[in-house]
Structure formats: structure tokens, C-alpha cells
């Protein structure tokens, strides 16, 4: 098992593709996935943090949801593992990767995403430690 972050930023593709991978309701994501996972969505990003053995199952969720091919999905998402995933989350939460210096909504979005994962029994000991 390893920590994986799949990160989709809207600047890598057409806006229609970005909209296709977004979940209008995060509850839908938690209904079609299992294990420890957190869905983080902002106006420009869709990210999944999961503690898993099978990254392919996470890609498959987005393939089914969007109607895009597996290859397209893999091309659109950046993938980070373990330490790199933790560093990416840290950089996001600290707004180091923000497009506008001083943005404050990202830390709030991260906190909200974690609370939603807790409410859906998706945040176990690994996600809580993260």
C-alpha cells in the first residue's frame, strides 16, 4: 500500500474535459470508490489522495465518470507517490503552488475535503496522519 495523489489541473486540457472529471457532488465519488481516500476539488483542480495498492482503480473511476479514455485520463493527471504526494499537498495547503500570491481558499478547501472524507468514512489512520 502506498499514498498516491492524482492531480488534475484545468490548464492541461480543455475546460470541457475538466468539467467531465469533476464530481458535482463529492458523495458520488465516495459511493463509487473504497479504501482510504480524499477528494479535493477547487475551481481549477481535481485531486484524489488515496492509500492504495491499485492506482488503476482510481483512474477507472474517472474514466467511467468522464467518458474519456484511460489514456486521456492518465495524460491529464499528474501522479505523485508517498513523499512526493505529501510534499504536493503541503505546497497546495501553503499556497506555494497558487496562481495568485496570498490565496486563502486552498487551505479551506483542503480542510473541507478532509471533513467530507471523514463524514463518508473514507479517512482512516493514514489520511488522518497526513
N, CA, C and O atoms as CSV, one atom per row, in Angstrom:
chain,resi,resn,atom,element,x,y,z
A,1,UNK,N,N,0.852,-1.184,0.000
A,1,UNK,CA,C,0.000,0.000,0.000
A,1,UNK,C,C,0.889,1.235,0.000
A,1,UNK,O,O,1.943,1.273,0.634
A,2,UNK,N,N,0.431,2.237,-0.728
A,2,UNK,CA,C,1.192,3.478,-0.778
A,2,UNK,C,C,0.247,4.664,-0.913
A,2,UNK,O,O,-0.887,4.528,-1.373
A,3,UNK,N,N,0.734,5.822,-0.505
A,3,UNK,CA,C,-0.011,7.054,-0.688
A,3,UNK,C,C,0.156,7.491,-2.133
A,3,UNK,O,O,1.267,7.533,-2.660
A,4,UNK,N,N,-0.962,7.814,-2.762
A,4,UNK,CA,C,-0.962,8.272,-4.147
A,4,UNK,C,C,-1.780,9.551,-4.221
A,4,UNK,O,O,-2.831,9.663,-3.591
A,5,UNK,N,N,-1.297,10.505,-4.986
A,5,UNK,CA,C,-2.067,11.706,-5.299
A,5,UNK,C,C,-2.227,11.778,-6.808
A,5,UNK,O,O,-1.238,11.781,-7.542
A,6,UNK,N,N,-3.468,11.835,-7.273
A,6,UNK,CA,C,-3.762,12.102,-8.677
A,6,UNK,C,C,-4.232,13.541,-8.744
A,6,UNK,O,O,-5.223,13.903,-8.111
A,7,UNK,N,N,-3.531,14.361,-9.505
A,7,UNK,CA,C,-3.794,15.792,-9.547
A,7,UNK,C,C,-4.109,16.229,-10.973
A,7,UNK,O,O,-3.294,16.062,-11.880
A,8,UNK,N,N,-5.286,16.784,-11.155
A,8,UNK,CA,C,-5.751,17.242,-12.462
A,8,UNK,C,C,-5.930,18.749,-12.382
A,8,UNK,O,O,-6.732,19.236,-11.585
A,9,UNK,N,N,-5.197,19.489,-13.194
A,9,UNK,CA,C,-5.310,20.944,-13.227
A,9,UNK,C,C,-5.908,21.344,-14.562
A,9,UNK,O,O,-5.533,20.802,-15.602
A,10,UNK,N,N,-6.829,22.283,-14.539
A,10,UNK,CA,C,-7.569,22.622,-15.756
A,10,UNK,C,C,-6.698,23.168,-16.882
A,10,UNK,O,O,-7.120,23.138,-18.038
A,11,UNK,N,N,-5.509,23.660,-16.591
A,11,UNK,CA,C,-4.693,24.233,-17.667
A,11,UNK,C,C,-4.080,23.169,-18.578
A,11,UNK,O,O,-3.508,23.504,-19.616
A,12,UNK,N,N,-4.191,21.891,-18.204
A,12,UNK,CA,C,-3.620,20.820,-19.026
A,12,UNK,C,C,-4.549,20.349,-20.139
A,12,UNK,O,O,-4.150,19.529,-20.966
A,13,UNK,N,N,-5.777,20.853,-20.175
A,13,UNK,CA,C,-6.747,20.328,-21.140
A,13,UNK,C,C,-7.857,21.344,-21.386
A,13,UNK,O,O,-7.855,22.431,-20.809
A,14,UNK,N,N,-8.788,20.986,-22.234
A,14,UNK,CA,C,-9.963,21.819,-22.476
A,14,UNK,C,C,-10.819,21.863,-21.214
A,14,UNK,O,O,-10.850,20.918,-20.425
A,15,UNK,N,N,-11.507,22.981,-21.051
A,15,UNK,CA,C,-12.357,23.137,-19.878
A,15,UNK,C,C,-13.443,22.063,-19.831
A,15,UNK,O,O,-13.831,21.624,-18.748
A,16,UNK,N,N,-13.931,21.640,-20.984
A,16,UNK,CA,C,-14.960,20.587,-21.028
A,16,UNK,C,C,-14.444,19.292,-20.403
A,16,UNK,O,O,-15.195,18.594,-19.720
A,17,UNK,N,N,-13.182,18.967,-20.629
A,17,UNK,CA,C,-12.598,17.764,-20.018
A,17,UNK,C,C,-12.483,17.927,-18.505
A,17,UNK,O,O,-12.732,16.992,-17.744
A,18,UNK,N,N,-12.104,19.126,-18.088
A,18,UNK,CA,C,-12.018,19.412,-16.657
A,18,UNK,C,C,-13.387,19.212,-16.007
A,18,UNK,O,O,-13.498,18.578,-14.958
A,19,UNK,N,N,-14.416,19.753,-16.633
A,19,UNK,CA,C,-15.769,19.610,-16.103
A,19,UNK,C,C,-16.210,18.149,-16.092
A,19,UNK,O,O,-16.954,17.729,-15.205
A,20,UNK,N,N,-15.754,17.380,-17.073
A,20,UNK,CA,C,-16.150,15.970,-17.168
A,20,UNK,C,C,-15.601,15.136,-16.010
A,20,UNK,O,O,-16.249,14.180,-15.583
A,21,UNK,N,N,-14.425,15.481,-15.499
A,21,UNK,CA,C,-13.852,14.688,-14.403
A,21,UNK,C,C,-14.300,15.170,-13.025
A,21,UNK,O,O,-14.168,14.438,-12.045
A,22,UNK,N,N,-14.826,16.387,-12.937
A,22,UNK,CA,C,-15.299,16.917,-11.649
A,22,UNK,C,C,-16.547,16.181,-11.177
A,22,UNK,O,O,-17.399,15.798,-11.979
A,23,UNK,N,N,-16.640,15.994,-9.892
A,23,UNK,CA,C,-17.852,15.449,-9.290
A,23,UNK,C,C,-18.684,16.624,-8.783
A,23,UNK,O,O,-18.225,17.399,-7.945
A,24,UNK,N,N,-19.906,16.753,-9.293
A,24,UNK,CA,C,-20.776,17.833,-8.825
A,24,UNK,C,C,-21.089,17.671,-7.346
A,24,UNK,O,O,-21.296,18.650,-6.628
A,25,UNK,N,N,-21.120,16.442,-6.909
A,25,UNK,CA,C,-21.386,16.126,-5.512
A,25,UNK,C,C,-20.329,15.119,-5.066
A,25,UNK,O,O,-20.247,14.021,-5.617
A,26,UNK,N,N,-19.537,15.480,-4.091
A,26,UNK,CA,C,-18.460,14.580,-3.663
A,26,UNK,C,C,-19.001,13.252,-3.137
A,26,UNK,O,O,-18.283,12.252,-3.122
A,27,UNK,N,N,-20.254,13.240,-2.710
A,27,UNK,CA,C,-20.863,11.989,-2.244
A,27,UNK,C,C,-20.802,10.929,-3.344
A,27,UNK,O,O,-20.607,9.747,-3.061
A,28,UNK,N,N,-20.968,11.354,-4.597
A,28,UNK,CA,C,-20.908,10.417,-5.724
A,28,UNK,C,C,-19.552,9.727,-5.773
A,28,UNK,O,O,-19.471,8.522,-6.012
A,29,UNK,N,N,-18.496,10.486,-5.548
A,29,UNK,CA,C,-17.143,9.925,-5.558
A,29,UNK,C,C,-17.007,8.854,-4.486
A,29,UNK,O,O,-16.487,7.768,-4.744
A,30,UNK,N,N,-17.475,9.161,-3.289
A,30,UNK,CA,C,-17.321,8.216,-2.183
A,30,UNK,C,C,-18.200,6.975,-2.357
A,30,UNK,O,O,-17.896,5.918,-1.804
A,31,UNK,N,N,-19.282,7.100,-3.118
A,31,UNK,CA,C,-20.149,5.948,-3.379
A,31,UNK,C,C,-19.503,4.951,-4.339
A,31,UNK,O,O,-19.773,3.753,-4.255
A,32,UNK,N,N,-18.654,5.430,-5.249
A,32,UNK,CA,C,-18.081,4.546,-6.283
A,32,UNK,C,C,-16.622,4.180,-6.019
A,32,UNK,O,O,-15.980,3.545,-6.857
A,33,UNK,N,N,-16.101,4.574,-4.869
A,33,UNK,CA,C,-14.715,4.248,-4.515
A,33,UNK,C,C,-14.694,3.579,-3.151
A,33,UNK,O,O,-15.690,3.583,-2.427
A,34,UNK,N,N,-13.548,3.005,-2.810
A,34,UNK,CA,C,-13.419,2.409,-1.479
A,34,UNK,C,C,-12.004,2.602,-0.974
A,34,UNK,O,O,-11.119,3.045,-1.707
A,35,UNK,N,N,-11.804,2.264,0.287
A,35,UNK,CA,C,-10.498,2.444,0.911
A,35,UNK,C,C,-10.334,3.852,1.453
A,35,UNK,O,O,-11.273,4.648,1.463
A,36,UNK,N,N,-9.131,4.139,1.899
A,36,UNK,CA,C,-8.830,5.472,2.414
A,36,UNK,C,C,-8.605,6.409,1.246
A,36,UNK,O,O,-7.727,6.176,0.416
A,37,UNK,N,N,-9.404,7.481,1.178
A,37,UNK,CA,C,-9.284,8.412,0.075
A,37,UNK,C,C,-9.912,9.746,0.439
A,37,UNK,O,O,-10.832,9.818,1.254
A,38,UNK,N,N,-9.398,10.800,-0.181
A,38,UNK,CA,C,-9.930,12.146,-0.015
A,38,UNK,C,C,-10.016,12.770,-1.400
A,38,UNK,O,O,-9.060,12.719,-2.174
A,39,UNK,N,N,-11.169,13.358,-1.707
A,39,UNK,CA,C,-11.368,14.080,-2.960
A,39,UNK,C,C,-11.281,15.564,-2.669
A,39,UNK,O,O,-12.052,16.090,-1.866
A,40,UNK,N,N,-10.345,16.242,-3.319
A,40,UNK,CA,C,-10.168,17.687,-3.180
A,40,UNK,C,C,-10.491,18.322,-4.522
A,40,UNK,O,O,-9.853,18.023,-5.531
A,41,UNK,N,N,-11.486,19.200,-4.526
A,41,UNK,CA,C,-11.853,19.900,-5.755
A,41,UNK,C,C,-11.889,21.393,-5.486
A,41,UNK,O,O,-12.455,21.843,-4.490
A,42,UNK,N,N,-11.281,22.154,-6.379
A,42,UNK,CA,C,-11.363,23.608,-6.334
A,42,UNK,C,C,-11.858,24.061,-7.706
A,42,UNK,O,O,-12.227,23.235,-8.541
A,43,UNK,N,N,-11.864,25.342,-7.931
A,43,UNK,CA,C,-12.290,25.858,-9.227
A,43,UNK,C,C,-11.353,25.499,-10.355
A,43,UNK,O,O,-11.727,25.591,-11.524
A,44,UNK,N,N,-10.135,25.090,-10.025
A,44,UNK,CA,C,-9.150,24.789,-11.068
A,44,UNK,C,C,-8.527,23.407,-10.951
A,44,UNK,O,O,-7.755,23.009,-11.823
A,45,UNK,N,N,-8.842,22.667,-9.896
A,45,UNK,CA,C,-8.192,21.377,-9.654
A,45,UNK,C,C,-9.189,20.305,-9.236
A,45,UNK,O,O,-10.229,20.576,-8.637
A,46,UNK,N,N,-8.824,19.081,-9.578
A,46,UNK,CA,C,-9.469,17.891,-9.029
A,46,UNK,C,C,-8.319,16.999,-8.578
A,46,UNK,O,O,-7.467,16.621,-9.383
A,47,UNK,N,N,-8.295,16.665,-7.295
A,47,UNK,CA,C,-7.222,15.824,-6.771
A,47,UNK,C,C,-7.798,14.727,-5.895
A,47,UNK,O,O,-8.772,14.927,-5.170
A,48,UNK,N,N,-7.174,13.572,-5.981
A,48,UNK,CA,C,-7.525,12.457,-5.109
A,48,UNK,C,C,-6.263,12.043,-4.372
A,48,UNK,O,O,-5.215,11.825,-4.979
A,49,UNK,N,N,-6.378,11.938,-3.066
A,49,UNK,CA,C,-5.324,11.376,-2.231
A,49,UNK,C,C,-5.862,10.037,-1.752
A,49,UNK,O,O,-6.915,9.975,-1.118
A,50,UNK,N,N,-5.144,8.975,-2.053
A,50,UNK,CA,C,-5.617,7.638,-1.696
A,50,UNK,C,C,-4.463,6.804,-1.166
A,50,UNK,O,O,-3.324,6.925,-1.617
A,51,UNK,N,N,-4.779,5.971,-0.217
A,51,UNK,CA,C,-3.825,4.989,0.284
A,51,UNK,C,C,-4.254,3.674,-0.338
A,51,UNK,O,O,-5.245,3.079,0.086
A,52,UNK,N,N,-3.513,3.214,-1.347
A,52,UNK,CA,C,-3.988,2.109,-2.170
A,52,UNK,C,C,-2.852,1.266,-2.731
A,52,UNK,O,O,-1.699,1.695,-2.776
A,53,UNK,N,N,-3.197,0.074,-3.150
A,53,UNK,CA,C,-2.279,-0.792,-3.897
A,53,UNK,C,C,-2.519,-0.658,-5.391
A,53,UNK,O,O,-1.651,-0.987,-6.200
A,54,UNK,N,N,-3.717,-0.168,-5.758
A,54,UNK,CA,C,-4.144,-0.215,-7.145
A,54,UNK,C,C,-4.531,1.168,-7.657
A,54,UNK,O,O,-5.695,1.561,-7.577
A,55,UNK,N,N,-3.570,1.893,-8.173
A,55,UNK,CA,C,-3.848,3.219,-8.719
A,55,UNK,C,C,-4.787,3.138,-9.919
A,55,UNK,O,O,-5.529,4.078,-10.203
A,56,UNK,N,N,-4.747,2.016,-10.613
A,56,UNK,CA,C,-5.608,1.835,-11.779
A,56,UNK,C,C,-7.084,1.949,-11.449
A,56,UNK,O,O,-7.869,2.429,-12.266
A,57,UNK,N,N,-7.469,1.510,-10.257
A,57,UNK,CA,C,-8.880,1.592,-9.874
A,57,UNK,C,C,-9.329,3.043,-9.733
A,57,UNK,O,O,-10.487,3.365,-9.998
A,58,UNK,N,N,-8.414,3.920,-9.315
A,58,UNK,CA,C,-8.752,5.339,-9.196
A,58,UNK,C,C,-8.893,5.950,-10.588
A,58,UNK,O,O,-9.826,6.712,-10.842
A,59,UNK,N,N,-7.972,5.619,-11.486
A,59,UNK,CA,C,-8.099,6.094,-12.869
A,59,UNK,C,C,-9.415,5.616,-13.475
A,59,UNK,O,O,-10.073,6.360,-14.202
A,60,UNK,N,N,-9.796,4.386,-13.177
A,60,UNK,CA,C,-11.020,3.808,-13.749
A,60,UNK,C,C,-12.263,4.589,-13.330
A,60,UNK,O,O,-13.193,4.740,-14.121
A,61,UNK,N,N,-12.285,5.084,-12.098
A,61,UNK,CA,C,-13.409,5.895,-11.626
A,61,UNK,C,C,-13.572,7.119,-12.518
A,61,UNK,O,O,-14.686,7.458,-12.916
A,62,UNK,N,N,-12.461,7.780,-12.831
A,62,UNK,CA,C,-12.532,8.981,-13.659
A,62,UNK,C,C,-12.819,8.653,-15.119
A,62,UNK,O,O,-13.454,9.446,-15.815
A,63,UNK,N,N,-12.366,7.510,-15.588
A,63,UNK,CA,C,-12.677,7.079,-16.952
A,63,UNK,C,C,-14.181,6.873,-17.095
A,63,UNK,O,O,-14.786,7.357,-18.051
A,64,UNK,N,N,-14.777,6.166,-16.161
A,64,UNK,CA,C,-16.224,5.914,-16.208
A,64,UNK,C,C,-17.020,7.203,-16.042
A,64,UNK,O,O,-18.015,7.414,-16.734
A,65,UNK,N,N,-16.588,8.053,-15.137
A,65,UNK,CA,C,-17.317,9.289,-14.869
A,65,UNK,C,C,-17.289,10.227,-16.063
A,65,UNK,O,O,-18.307,10.829,-16.404
A,66,UNK,N,N,-16.133,10.357,-16.700
A,66,UNK,CA,C,-15.938,11.381,-17.727
A,66,UNK,C,C,-16.290,10.942,-19.140
A,66,UNK,O,O,-16.640,11.770,-19.981
A,67,UNK,N,N,-16.197,9.646,-19.402
A,67,UNK,CA,C,-16.362,9.182,-20.774
A,67,UNK,C,C,-15.095,9.326,-21.598
A,67,UNK,O,O,-15.086,9.017,-22.790
A,68,UNK,N,N,-14.026,9.795,-20.967
A,68,UNK,CA,C,-12.729,9.908,-21.641
A,68,UNK,C,C,-12.032,8.551,-21.610
A,68,UNK,O,O,-12.383,7.685,-20.808
A,69,UNK,N,N,-11.053,8.371,-22.476
A,69,UNK,CA,C,-10.315,7.111,-22.489
A,69,UNK,C,C,-9.354,7.055,-21.308
A,69,UNK,O,O,-9.003,8.079,-20.723
A,70,UNK,N,N,-8.944,5.861,-20.977
A,70,UNK,CA,C,-7.968,5.687,-19.892
A,70,UNK,C,C,-6.681,6.438,-20.217
A,70,UNK,O,O,-6.092,7.057,-19.331
A,71,UNK,N,N,-6.240,6.396,-21.462
A,71,UNK,CA,C,-5.019,7.102,-21.885
A,71,UNK,C,C,-5.177,8.607,-21.679
A,71,UNK,O,O,-4.265,9.263,-21.177
A,72,UNK,N,N,-6.332,9.158,-22.066
A,72,UNK,CA,C,-6.565,10.594,-21.877
A,72,UNK,C,C,-6.517,10.948,-20.398
A,72,UNK,O,O,-5.889,11.932,-20.007
A,73,UNK,N,N,-7.176,10.152,-19.588
A,73,UNK,CA,C,-7.187,10.405,-18.144
A,73,UNK,C,C,-5.766,10.365,-17.589
A,73,UNK,O,O,-5.370,11.249,-16.830
A,74,UNK,N,N,-5.008,9.357,-17.959
A,74,UNK,CA,C,-3.629,9.251,-17.466
A,74,UNK,C,C,-2.780,10.425,-17.928
A,74,UNK,O,O,-1.900,10.877,-17.196
A,75,UNK,N,N,-3.032,10.924,-19.131
A,75,UNK,CA,C,-2.273,12.068,-19.639
A,75,UNK,C,C,-2.629,13.358,-18.912
A,75,UNK,O,O,-1.772,14.222,-18.728
A,76,UNK,N,N,-3.886,13.497,-18.499
A,76,UNK,CA,C,-4.337,14.732,-17.863
A,76,UNK,C,C,-3.919,14.838,-16.401
A,76,UNK,O,O,-3.713,15.941,-15.894
A,77,UNK,N,N,-3.794,13.711,-15.725
A,77,UNK,CA,C,-3.477,13.720,-14.300
A,77,UNK,C,C,-1.971,13.633,-14.069
A,77,UNK,O,O,-1.278,12.845,-14.714
A,78,UNK,N,N,-1.475,14.449,-13.146
A,78,UNK,CA,C,-0.129,14.249,-12.610
A,78,UNK,C,C,-0.277,13.252,-11.468
A,78,UNK,O,O,-1.265,13.282,-10.735
A,79,UNK,N,N,0.697,12.377,-11.320
A,79,UNK,CA,C,0.637,11.366,-10.266
A,79,UNK,C,C,1.849,11.532,-9.358
A,79,UNK,O,O,2.987,11.617,-9.818
A,80,UNK,N,N,1.575,11.575,-8.058
A,80,UNK,CA,C,2.625,11.686,-7.050
A,80,UNK,C,C,2.487,10.505,-6.092
A,80,UNK,O,O,1.376,10.088,-5.766
A,81,UNK,N,N,3.605,9.978,-5.651
A,81,UNK,CA,C,3.605,8.846,-4.729
A,81,UNK,C,C,4.295,9.224,-3.422
A,81,UNK,O,O,5.270,9.975,-3.411
A,82,UNK,N,N,3.772,8.692,-2.330
A,82,UNK,CA,C,4.361,8.768,-0.998
A,82,UNK,C,C,4.902,10.158,-0.670
A,82,UNK,O,O,4.120,11.101,-0.547
A,83,UNK,N,N,6.213,10.308,-0.527
A,83,UNK,CA,C,6.801,11.588,-0.115
A,83,UNK,C,C,6.414,12.710,-1.068
A,83,UNK,O,O,6.097,13.813,-0.624
A,84,UNK,N,N,6.434,12.447,-2.363
A,84,UNK,CA,C,6.067,13.477,-3.341
A,84,UNK,C,C,4.603,13.884,-3.186
A,84,UNK,O,O,4.265,15.054,-3.364
A,85,UNK,N,N,3.738,12.935,-2.858
A,85,UNK,CA,C,2.319,13.245,-2.635
A,85,UNK,C,C,2.158,14.132,-1.402
A,85,UNK,O,O,1.392,15.095,-1.422
A,86,UNK,N,N,2.876,13.807,-0.336
A,86,UNK,CA,C,2.810,14.628,0.880
A,86,UNK,C,C,3.338,16.033,0.611
A,86,UNK,O,O,2.749,17.017,1.057
A,87,UNK,N,N,4.445,16.124,-0.116
A,87,UNK,CA,C,5.010,17.436,-0.435
A,87,UNK,C,C,4.059,18.248,-1.311
A,87,UNK,O,O,3.915,19.456,-1.121
A,88,UNK,N,N,3.415,17.591,-2.262
A,88,UNK,CA,C,2.462,18.297,-3.119
A,88,UNK,C,C,1.314,18.861,-2.278
A,88,UNK,O,O,0.928,20.017,-2.450
A,89,UNK,N,N,0.773,18.054,-1.376
A,89,UNK,CA,C,-0.309,18.530,-0.514
A,89,UNK,C,C,0.165,19.698,0.351
A,89,UNK,O,O,-0.562,20.676,0.524
A,90,UNK,N,N,1.362,19.601,0.887
A,90,UNK,CA,C,1.920,20.689,1.691
A,90,UNK,C,C,2.025,21.965,0.859
A,90,UNK,O,O,1.632,23.040,1.314
A,91,UNK,N,N,2.551,21.849,-0.346
A,91,UNK,CA,C,2.706,23.016,-1.220
A,91,UNK,C,C,1.340,23.616,-1.574
A,91,UNK,O,O,1.192,24.835,-1.657
A,92,UNK,N,N,0.352,22.753,-1.779
A,92,UNK,CA,C,-1.006,23.229,-2.067
A,92,UNK,C,C,-1.574,23.958,-0.855
A,92,UNK,O,O,-2.079,25.074,-0.973
A,93,UNK,N,N,-1.489,23.327,0.298
A,93,UNK,CA,C,-2.082,23.881,1.505
A,93,UNK,C,C,-1.421,25.193,1.909
A,93,UNK,O,O,-2.080,26.089,2.435
A,94,UNK,N,N,-0.135,25.304,1.666
A,94,UNK,CA,C,0.597,26.535,1.992
A,94,UNK,C,C,0.474,27.588,0.890
A,94,UNK,O,O,1.042,28.675,0.995
A,95,UNK,N,N,-0.261,27.260,-0.153
A,95,UNK,CA,C,-0.487,28.166,-1.287
A,95,UNK,C,C,0.784,28.473,-2.066
A,95,UNK,O,O,0.848,29.483,-2.767
A,96,UNK,N,N,1.790,27.622,-1.954
A,96,UNK,CA,C,3.025,27.807,-2.710
A,96,UNK,C,C,2.767,27.608,-4.197
A,96,UNK,O,O,3.421,28.235,-5.032
A,97,UNK,N,N,1.814,26.737,-4.534
A,97,UNK,CA,C,1.503,26.468,-5.933
A,97,UNK,C,C,0.325,27.295,-6.435
A,97,UNK,O,O,-0.211,27.017,-7.508
A,98,UNK,N,N,-0.080,28.296,-5.681
A,98,UNK,CA,C,-1.207,29.125,-6.088
A,98,UNK,C,C,-0.830,30.008,-7.265
A,98,UNK,O,O,0.327,30.392,-7.434
A,99,UNK,N,N,-1.815,30.313,-8.055
A,99,UNK,CA,C,-1.589,31.202,-9.192
A,99,UNK,C,C,-1.563,32.652,-8.734
A,99,UNK,O,O,-1.001,33.511,-9.413
A,100,UNK,N,N,-2.173,32.928,-7.578
A,100,UNK,CA,C,-2.216,34.277,-7.037
A,100,UNK,C,C,-1.633,34.232,-5.629
A,100,UNK,O,O,-2.116,33.493,-4.772
A,101,UNK,N,N,-0.600,35.021,-5.401
A,101,UNK,CA,C,0.044,35.049,-4.094
A,101,UNK,C,C,-0.956,35.477,-3.023
A,101,UNK,O,O,-1.660,36.473,-3.186
A,102,UNK,N,N,-1.014,34.733,-1.948
A,102,UNK,CA,C,-1.877,35.078,-0.832
A,102,UNK,C,C,-3.271,34.490,-0.887
A,102,UNK,O,O,-4.111,34.819,-0.049
A,103,UNK,N,N,-3.536,33.627,-1.854
A,103,UNK,CA,C,-4.848,32.978,-1.908
A,103,UNK,C,C,-5.099,32.249,-0.592
A,103,UNK,O,O,-4.200,31.617,-0.038
A,104,UNK,N,N,-6.302,32.342,-0.113
A,104,UNK,CA,C,-6.614,31.691,1.161
A,104,UNK,C,C,-7.630,30.563,1.028
A,104,UNK,O,O,-7.873,29.844,1.997
A,105,UNK,N,N,-8.220,30.392,-0.133
A,105,UNK,CA,C,-9.276,29.391,-0.237
A,105,UNK,C,C,-8.745,27.962,-0.286
A,105,UNK,O,O,-9.479,27.037,0.062
A,106,UNK,N,N,-7.501,27.746,-0.704
A,106,UNK,CA,C,-6.980,26.384,-0.822
A,106,UNK,C,C,-6.931,25.687,0.547
A,106,UNK,O,O,-7.417,24.561,0.661
A,107,UNK,N,N,-6.363,26.312,1.587
A,107,UNK,CA,C,-6.367,25.623,2.889
A,107,UNK,C,C,-7.783,25.291,3.365
A,107,UNK,O,O,-8.005,24.248,3.979
A,108,UNK,N,N,-8.731,26.173,3.085
A,108,UNK,CA,C,-10.119,25.905,3.463
A,108,UNK,C,C,-10.688,24.746,2.653
A,108,UNK,O,O,-11.437,23.926,3.184
A,109,UNK,N,N,-10.339,24.677,1.380
A,109,UNK,CA,C,-10.802,23.573,0.527
A,109,UNK,C,C,-10.216,22.244,1.000
A,109,UNK,O,O,-10.904,21.223,0.988
A,110,UNK,N,N,-8.953,22.252,1.415
A,110,UNK,CA,C,-8.314,21.031,1.922
A,110,UNK,C,C,-9.015,20.578,3.203
A,110,UNK,O,O,-9.314,19.395,3.368
A,111,UNK,N,N,-9.270,21.510,4.092
A,111,UNK,CA,C,-9.961,21.174,5.342
A,111,UNK,C,C,-11.366,20.629,5.062
A,111,UNK,O,O,-11.783,19.639,5.663
A,112,UNK,N,N,-12.076,21.267,4.166
A,112,UNK,CA,C,-13.423,20.822,3.811
A,112,UNK,C,C,-13.403,19.430,3.179
A,112,UNK,O,O,-14.257,18.597,3.482
A,113,UNK,N,N,-12.435,19.180,2.305
A,113,UNK,CA,C,-12.318,17.867,1.653
A,113,UNK,C,C,-12.065,16.777,2.688
A,113,UNK,O,O,-12.636,15.690,2.606
A,114,UNK,N,N,-11.214,17.069,3.653
A,114,UNK,CA,C,-10.926,16.086,4.695
A,114,UNK,C,C,-12.174,15.805,5.540
A,114,UNK,O,O,-12.449,14.654,5.882
A,115,UNK,N,N,-12.924,16.856,5.874
A,115,UNK,CA,C,-14.155,16.672,6.653
A,115,UNK,C,C,-15.159,15.818,5.885
A,115,UNK,O,O,-15.827,14.965,6.470
A,116,UNK,N,N,-15.266,16.046,4.574
A,116,UNK,CA,C,-16.181,15.236,3.760
A,116,UNK,C,C,-15.740,13.775,3.743
A,116,UNK,O,O,-16.572,12.869,3.792
A,117,UNK,N,N,-14.433,13.554,3.674
A,117,UNK,CA,C,-13.923,12.178,3.712
A,117,UNK,C,C,-14.260,11.525,5.050
A,117,UNK,O,O,-14.655,10.360,5.090
A,118,UNK,N,N,-14.107,12.262,6.135
A,118,UNK,CA,C,-14.468,11.732,7.454
A,118,UNK,C,C,-15.952,11.380,7.514
A,118,UNK,O,O,-16.327,10.321,8.016
A,119,UNK,N,N,-16.792,12.278,6.998
A,119,UNK,CA,C,-18.238,12.049,7.012
A,119,UNK,C,C,-18.627,10.823,6.196
A,119,UNK,O,O,-19.651,10.195,6.467
A,120,UNK,N,N,-17.821,10.481,5.204
A,120,UNK,CA,C,-18.103,9.334,4.343
A,120,UNK,C,C,-17.290,8.102,4.731
A,120,UNK,O,O,-17.175,7.154,3.954
A,121,UNK,N,N,-16.730,8.124,5.930
A,121,UNK,CA,C,-15.923,7.009,6.457
A,121,UNK,C,C,-14.791,6.623,5.512
A,121,UNK,O,O,-14.461,5.445,5.373
A,122,UNK,N,N,-14.201,7.622,4.866
A,122,UNK,CA,C,-13.139,7.376,3.892
A,122,UNK,C,C,-11.761,7.764,4.407
A,122,UNK,O,O,-10.754,7.455,3.770
A,123,UNK,N,N,-11.702,8.430,5.540
A,123,UNK,CA,C,-10.419,8.870,6.088
A,123,UNK,C,C,-10.057,7.985,7.273
A,123,UNK,O,O,-10.577,8.159,8.375
A,124,UNK,N,N,-9.163,7.039,7.032
A,124,UNK,CA,C,-8.683,6.157,8.082
A,124,UNK,C,C,-7.407,6.704,8.690
A,124,UNK,O,O,-7.122,7.895,8.561
A,125,UNK,N,N,-6.640,5.861,9.347
A,125,UNK,CA,C,-5.451,6.327,10.066
A,125,UNK,C,C,-4.396,6.975,9.169
A,125,UNK,O,O,-3.715,7.904,9.602
A,126,UNK,N,N,-4.250,6.508,7.937
A,126,UNK,CA,C,-3.233,7.097,7.058
A,126,UNK,C,C,-3.622,8.503,6.614
A,126,UNK,O,O,-2.782,9.402,6.599
A,127,UNK,N,N,-4.879,8.697,6.254
A,127,UNK,CA,C,-5.337,10.025,5.841
A,127,UNK,C,C,-5.359,10.982,7.025
A,127,UNK,O,O,-5.046,12.164,6.878
A,128,UNK,N,N,-5.729,10.475,8.192
A,128,UNK,CA,C,-5.743,11.330,9.381
A,128,UNK,C,C,-4.334,11.787,9.727
A,128,UNK,O,O,-4.142,12.928,10.147
A,129,UNK,N,N,-3.350,10.918,9.560
A,129,UNK,CA,C,-1.960,11.285,9.842
A,129,UNK,C,C,-1.438,12.291,8.823
A,129,UNK,O,O,-0.611,13.144,9.145
A,130,UNK,N,N,-1.921,12.185,7.612
A,130,UNK,CA,C,-1.477,13.094,6.552
A,130,UNK,C,C,-1.927,14.500,6.852
A,130,UNK,O,O,-1.650,15.415,6.076
